[in-house]
Amino acid sequence: MKLPIHRDPIPEAVLQARFIRAKILQDPSRPAVHFCSPEGTLNDANGLIYHAGRYHMFYLSRTPIPDAEGKLDERWVEVWDHVSSRDLIHWVHHPVALEPATDGSTPLGIWSGDAIEGAPVPTLIYHVPGQGACVAQSVDPDLDTWTPFPENPVIPLAQEGDEYISFDTTGWYSDGVCFLLVGNRSKAPGHEEGDGSSLFTSTDLKNWEYQGPFYQSRREWTPVELDCACPDVFPFGDEHMLLMHGHKPIFHVHYYLGKLKDRHFEPRLHARMSGEGSGLAAPETWLDDQGRRIMIGWIRPPGVFFADWEKTGWSSTMSLPRVLEPDAEHGVRMYPVPELQSLRGSEISLPSTEVKDGERIALPALNGKLLEIEAEFLPGETQQLGLEVLCSGDGQERTVVEVDLVKGVLRGCYAQSSVGETPDYSVLDPEHAGSHELPFILGENETLRLQIFVDRSVVEVFANERQCLVLQVYPSLPDSEQVYVFARGGDVELKSLSAWPLDRVNPW
């Protein structure tokens, strides 16, 4: 019996959708746990709101602009896409939250901003190029519909003589007053160099009063070219944290801890959460109903952007959500949200193992490209130790996670991560084209605890809950899924190791 062949024409849009879906499903680089947009391109996380039991995340995305006949070409514009989750793992897509007005009044799109923390009504404040800071609110329980203020821009572009620079915005309420940071620099006398931001206040979100520079940037902490982009300000223990993104000398996350007094921030400590050779940028945070301060950031390898999508795939991905807590000794404690443990499969445990100086020992029980690994080391007198993941059997491909006890750094080495065509990591950072380092000092008699998430093309490493390394790599060999442990400059004891295969949550 012959089955009938359906001759009804299939719409071109359906054919294209199925083609793209098949391509995505077959892409071995597409993360299975880290959030990524359906089409694989996104920008800054923006406007994180915990509302009615859901974590809402907005993020910059690029949408094509139809011409007068409704056809699409290469033109595009920035919009705010919108997703939400109950558990920070499984995400639901919502309609576009903010997009250019149909009357043509915002032709350059919608750029970065934030949700105003503590606002009586969910409120977003964002930058519109060529106009200034704008506000939109939502009374929709699902936050699907946002209404821009007719008074926009509530803070227009700076005019001659103004000290502030209109750019990324963030806001918060305190005692009935809304505080707003505008700009990534200041033109106030004595504040022209380095990172900076300007403070405005308002009681109605429509009329704003300039208060002056928010803090003083200091050259012993940050270079002249660094800026304060995508800022986020919040209470942190008995202090405040000013968390931000820096564009130069390379995209990275940095922050201050200090006191907020009389509408002025006085930093006492500056540090980085990512640095040379890293892809982590544009951090934002939620404050949830448990009182947790949860951060997420945009993973973007240096030198890789939307134009490289066909070559590199998922070069725009969100980091795993991490909890930030005050730590009296180290300033900040950070660890992945416990909700991620729900993705664990059956546990694999290995007995204590002694690793001799110069040894590189295979751990075949842990093979995989979608893993969580927890390892504890007794360093002894060794100089470098760690794990290698996404290794091929012939040794051509490997991604190295190591702690250098001599130099005092947590290091990720990706110079040998792929033998295939990969991003040119030297475009923005020629000095660190094969590795990424973050300061990490292990205390006397302190054990080393590494928690590593391997998610196909993303490797995220937490060290003793006080530093986190984020890498994006593109192994191309089919057997690049092996794990090794190593030591150099002395023997080390791998005291314990547990691992779990992870369930994938990104459907396609």
C-alpha positions in Angstrom: 0.0 0.0 0.0 1.4 3.4 -1.0 1.0 6.2 1.4 -0.4 9.4 -0.1 2.0 12.3 -0.7 0.7 15.6 0.4 1.0 18.2 -2.3 -0.2 21.2 -0.3 2.4 23.9 -0.5 4.3 24.6 2.7 4.8 28.3 3.5 8.3 29.6 3.1 8.4 30.9 6.7 7.6 27.4 8.0 10.3 25.8 5.8 12.9 28.4 7.1 11.8 27.8 10.7 12.3 24.0 10.3 15.6 24.5 8.6 16.9 26.8 11.4 15.5 24.5 14.1 17.3 21.5 12.6 20.6 23.4 12.3 20.4 24.5 15.9 19.6 21.0 17.2 22.6 19.6 15.3 25.0 22.2 16.5 27.4 20.6 19.0 28.4 24.0 20.4 25.0 25.1 21.5 24.9 25.3 25.3 22.4 22.9 26.9 22.1 24.6 30.4 23.2 28.2 30.0 20.5 30.4 28.7 20.9 31.4 25.1 18.4 33.1 22.8 16.6 30.9 20.1 18.6 32.5 17.3 21.9 32.5 19.2 22.5 36.3 19.4 22.0 38.5 22.4 23.6 41.3 24.2 23.5 42.8 27.7 21.2 41.4 30.4 18.9 44.3 31.5 16.1 45.1 33.9 16.2 42.0 36.1 12.9 41.9 38.1 11.7 39.3 40.6 7.9 39.7 40.4 5.0 37.5 41.5 7.2 34.5 42.0 9.0 34.7 38.7 12.5 35.9 37.7 12.1 38.2 34.7 15.1 38.9 32.6 15.2 41.4 29.7 18.2 41.5 27.4 19.3 43.4 24.3 18.6 41.7 21.1 18.7 42.6 17.4 15.6 42.5 15.2 15.5 43.2 11.5 13.7 46.2 10.1 11.2 45.5 7.3 11.2 47.9 4.4 8.2 49.7 3.0 7.0 46.5 1.3 7.4 44.4 4.5 10.5 42.7 3.2 13.6 42.1 5.4 17.1 43.2 4.6 20.4 43.5 6.5 19.1 46.5 8.6 18.5 45.9 12.2 17.7 47.7 15.5 18.2 47.0 19.2 15.2 45.9 21.2 14.6 44.4 24.7 13.6 40.8 24.6 12.0 39.2 27.6 12.1 35.8 29.3 11.0 34.6 32.8 11.5 31.6 35.0 10.4 30.2 38.4 13.7 28.4 39.0 16.4 30.3 37.1 16.8 27.2 34.9 13.7 26.8 32.7 12.9 30.0 30.8 9.6 31.1 29.1 9.7 33.5 26.3 7.5 36.6 26.4 6.7 39.2 23.8 9.3 41.9 23.0 9.1 44.3 26.0 10.7 47.5 24.5 11.1 48.3 20.8 11.3 51.4 18.6 8.0 53.3 18.3 6.1 52.8 15.2 5.9 56.6 14.6 9.7 56.6 13.9 10.5 58.7 17.0 13.1 56.2 18.2 14.9 55.1 15.0 18.1 54.0 16.7 16.5 51.4 19.0 16.5 50.8 22.7 19.8 50.4 24.5 20.8 49.3 28.0 19.2 50.2 31.3 17.8 48.5 34.3 14.7 47.9 36.5 14.2 50.4 39.3 14.6 48.3 42.4 11.9 48.9 45.0 9.6 50.7 42.6 5.9 50.5 43.7 5.1 49.6 40.1 7.4 47.5 37.9 9.5 50.2 36.2 12.2 50.0 33.5 14.6 52.9 32.8 16.7 52.7 29.6 18.8 54.7 27.2 17.5 55.7 23.8 20.3 56.9 21.5 19.8 60.4 20.3 17.3 61.2 23.1 18.3 60.2 26.6 17.0 58.3 29.6 13.4 57.0 29.2 11.0 55.2 31.5 8.3 52.6 31.0 6.0 50.8 33.4 3.8 47.7 33.5 0.7 46.8 35.4 0.4 43.5 33.5 0.7 40.6 36.0 2.9 38.8 33.4 4.9 42.0 32.5 4.1 41.4 28.9 2.9 45.0 28.2 5.0 48.1 28.9 3.9 51.7 28.5 6.6 54.3 27.9 6.1 57.7 29.7 4.7 60.4 27.4 7.3 62.7 29.0 10.2 60.6 27.7 13.1 61.3 27.6 12.8 62.2 31.3 16.6 63.0 31.3 17.5 64.3 27.9 20.9 64.2 26.3 23.4 66.5 28.0 23.7 70.0 26.6 26.8 72.2 26.5 27.8 72.9 30.1 26.2 69.8 31.6 28.4 67.5 33.6 26.7 64.2 33.0 26.8 62.0 30.0 23.6 60.2 29.0 24.3 56.4 28.7 23.5 53.2 30.6 21.1 53.7 33.6 20.2 52.1 36.9 17.8 53.1 39.7 16.6 52.3 43.1 14.1 53.6 45.7 15.0 54.7 49.2 12.6 56.5 51.6 10.3 57.5 48.8 13.0 59.0 46.6 14.2 57.4 43.4 17.9 57.5 42.8 19.3 57.2 39.3 22.8 56.7 37.9 23.3 58.0 34.3 26.3 57.7 32.1 29.6 55.8 32.3 31.7 58.9 32.9 31.4 62.4 34.3 32.5 65.8 33.0 32.6 67.3 36.5 35.9 69.0 37.4 38.2 66.4 38.8 36.1 63.5 37.6 36.9 63.5 33.9 39.3 60.5 33.9 38.4 56.9 34.4 35.1 55.3 35.2 32.3 57.4 36.7 28.6 58.0 36.8 26.2 60.9 37.7 23.5 60.8 40.2 19.9 62.2 39.7 17.0 62.0 42.1 13.2 62.2 41.7 10.0 61.7 43.6 7.7 61.2 40.5 10.1 59.6 37.9 9.3 62.5 35.6 11.1 65.4 37.1 14.8 64.8 37.9 17.3 66.8 39.9 21.0 66.5 39.1 23.0 65.7 42.3 26.6 65.5 40.9 29.1 62.7 40.5 28.3 59.5 42.3 31.8 58.6 43.3 35.5 59.4 42.7 37.4 57.1 40.3 41.0 56.5 41.4 43.9 55.6 39.2 45.5 53.2 41.7 42.4 51.0 41.1 41.3 51.6 37.5 43.0 52.8 34.3 42.1 56.1 32.6 40.2 54.4 29.7 38.0 52.2 31.9 34.3 53.1 32.2 31.2 52.4 34.3 28.7 50.7 32.0 25.6 48.6 32.9 25.9 49.7 36.5 24.0 48.0 39.4 23.9 49.4 42.9 22.6 47.6 46.0 23.1 47.0 49.7 25.7 44.4 50.5 26.0 43.6 54.1 26.7 46.8 56.0 28.0 48.4 52.7 26.9 48.8 49.1 28.2 47.2 46.0 28.6 49.1 42.7 28.7 46.4 40.1 29.5 47.3 36.5 30.8 46.5 33.0 34.0 47.9 31.6 34.6 48.4 27.9 38.3 49.1 27.9 41.0 47.9 27.8 38.7 44.8 27.2 35.1 43.8 28.1 35.0 42.7 31.7 33.1 42.8 35.0 34.4 44.9 37.9 33.0 46.3 41.1 33.4 48.5 44.2 32.5 47.9 47.8 32.0 50.9 50.0 29.7 53.2 51.9 26.8 55.2 50.5 26.6 58.4 52.5 24.7 61.6 51.8 23.9 60.6 48.2 27.6 59.9 47.5 29.4 56.5 47.2 32.8 56.2 49.0 34.6 53.0 47.6 37.0 51.2 49.9 37.8 48.2 47.6 37.9 47.5 43.9 38.1 44.1 42.2 37.3 42.2 39.0 35.0 39.3 38.4 36.5 38.8 34.9 39.5 40.2 33.1 41.9 39.7 30.2 41.0 36.9 27.9 37.5 36.5 29.5 34.1 36.7 27.9 32.0 37.7 30.9 30.5 41.2 30.7 27.4 43.3 31.4 26.4 42.0 34.9 23.0 42.6 36.4 21.3 41.2 39.6 18.0 40.2 41.1 16.9 40.5 44.7 14.5 37.6 45.2 11.9 36.7 47.9 14.6 34.8 49.8 16.7 37.9 50.2 19.3 36.5 47.7 21.3 38.8 45.5 21.7 36.8 42.3 23.9 37.9 39.4 23.9 36.9 35.7 26.1 38.2 33.0 26.6 38.1 29.2 29.3 35.7 28.0 31.0 37.1 24.9 34.4 35.9 23.9 36.9 38.7 23.0 36.7 39.6 19.3 33.5 37.6 18.7 30.2 39.2 17.9 27.1 38.6 15.8 28.9 38.6 12.4 30.7 35.4 13.5 27.6 33.4 14.2 28.1 31.0 11.3 31.7 30.3 12.4 31.4 30.2 16.2 27.8 29.6 17.0 26.8 30.6 20.4 29.1 33.5 21.0 26.3 35.3 23.0 25.1 33.3 26.0 24.2 34.1 29.6 26.3 32.9 32.5 24.9 30.6 35.2 23.1 32.6 37.9 25.3 33.0 40.9 24.6 34.1 44.4 26.6 37.1 45.8 27.1 37.3 49.5 29.3 39.5 51.8 32.4 37.8 53.1 34.3 39.4 55.9 37.7 37.9 54.8 37.5 38.1 51.0 34.9 40.7 50.4 32.5 38.7 48.2 31.4 35.1 48.4 29.9 33.7 45.1 28.4 30.3 44.2 26.0 28.9 41.7 22.4 28.9 42.6 21.4 25.6 44.4 18.5 25.2 41.9 21.1 23.9 39.4 21.4 20.7 41.4 18.1 19.6 40.1 19.8 19.0 36.7 22.2 16.4 38.2 22.0 12.8 37.0 23.5 9.9 38.9 26.5 10.8 41.0 30.0 9.5 40.0 32.5 9.5 42.9 36.2 8.7 42.7 38.4 7.7 45.7 41.2 9.9 47.0 44.1 9.9 44.5 47.7 11.0 44.8 48.9 12.9 41.7 52.7 13.0 41.4 54.7 15.9 40.1 54.3 16.1 36.4 51.6 13.5 36.1 48.5 13.9 34.0 45.9 11.2 35.0 42.9 10.4 32.9 39.5 10.1 34.7 37.5 8.0 32.2 34.5 7.7 34.4 33.9 11.4 34.0 33.8 11.6 30.2 31.3 14.0 28.8 30.5 17.4 27.3 27.7 18.2 29.8 29.0 17.8 33.3 29.2 19.3 36.8 32.4 18.4 38.6 33.3 19.0 42.3 36.9 18.4 43.2 38.8 19.1 46.4 42.7 19.1 46.5 45.3 19.1 49.3 47.9 21.2 47.4 50.9 20.3 49.5 54.0 21.9 48.0 52.8 21.8 44.4 53.0 24.9 42.2 50.2 24.3 39.7 47.3 21.9 39.8 43.9 21.4 38.3 41.8 19.7 35.8 41.6 19.4 32.0 38.2 19.1 30.4 36.9 18.6 26.8 40.1 16.7 26.0 40.5 14.6 22.9 42.0 11.1 23.0 45.0 12.1 20.9 45.7 15.2 23.1 45.2 17.7 20.3 42.3 19.4 22.1 42.1 20.3 25.8 40.8 23.1 28.0 42.9 23.6 31.1 41.6 24.9 34.5 44.5 25.4 36.9 45.4 27.2 40.0 48.9 28.7 40.0 49.9 28.9 43.6 53.2 30.7 42.8 51.6 33.5 40.8 48.3 33.5 42.9 45.9 33.2 40.1 43.0 31.0 38.8 43.7 30.4 35.2 41.8 29.1 32.2 43.8 28.1 29.2 42.1 27.7 25.8 45.0 27.9 23.4 44.5 24.2 22.6 40.7 24.0 23.0 40.1 23.5 19.3 41.9 22.4 16.2 39.1 23.7 14.1 38.2 27.2 13.0 37.7 29.3 16.1 37.3 33.0 17.0 40.3 35.2 16.8 40.8 35.9 20.5 43.7 38.2 19.8 41.5 40.9 18.1 40.8 42.8 21.4 43.4 41.2 23.7 46.6 40.2 21.9 48.5 39.6 25.1 46.1 37.1 26.5 44.8 35.3 23.4 45.1 31.8 24.9 44.3 32.2 28.6 42.3 34.1 31.2 43.5 34.8 34.7 41.9 36.1 37.9 43.6 36.8 41.2 43.2 33.8 43.6 45.3 33.4 46.8 44.9 30.1 48.6 45.3 30.5 52.4 47.8 28.5 54.5 46.5 25.0 55.1 43.5 25.8 53.0 42.2 23.1 50.6 41.4 24.0 47.0 37.7 23.4 46.0 36.8 23.6 42.3 33.2 23.4 41.1 33.3 23.2 37.3 30.4 23.3 34.9 31.1 21.9 31.4 28.3 22.9 29.0 29.5 22.0 25.5 31.1 25.4 24.5 31.0 27.0 27.9 33.2 26.2 30.9 32.4 27.9 34.2 34.6 27.4 37.2 34.0 28.4 40.9 37.1 28.3 43.1 36.5 28.2 46.9 33.3 30.2 46.4 35.3 33.4 46.0 36.3 33.6 42.4 34.6 32.4 39.2 36.2 31.9 35.8 34.1 31.9 32.6 35.4 30.6 29.3 33.8 29.9 25.9 35.6 27.3 23.7 34.8 25.4 20.6 36.2 21.9 20.6 35.8 20.3 17.2 36.8 16.7 17.6 34.0 14.2 18.4 35.9 12.6 21.3 36.8 15.8 23.0 35.0 14.9 26.2 37.7 13.4 28.4 38.8 14.7 31.8 42.3 14.7 33.3 43.8 15.8 36.6 47.4 17.1 36.8 50.0 18.5 39.1 53.2 20.4 38.3 56.0 21.5 40.7 55.2 19.0 43.4 52.8 16.2 44.4 49.2 16.8 45.3 46.3 14.8 46.8 43.0 14.8 45.0 41.1 14.4 48.3 37.7 13.9 46.7 35.9 14.2 43.4 32.2 13.9 42.5 30.6 14.5 39.1 27.2 14.4 37.6 26.0 14.4 34.0 23.5 17.2 33.5 20.1 17.3 32.0 19.7 19.8 29.2 17.1 22.5 29.5 17.4 24.4 26.3 14.8 22.8 24.0 16.2 24.0 20.7 
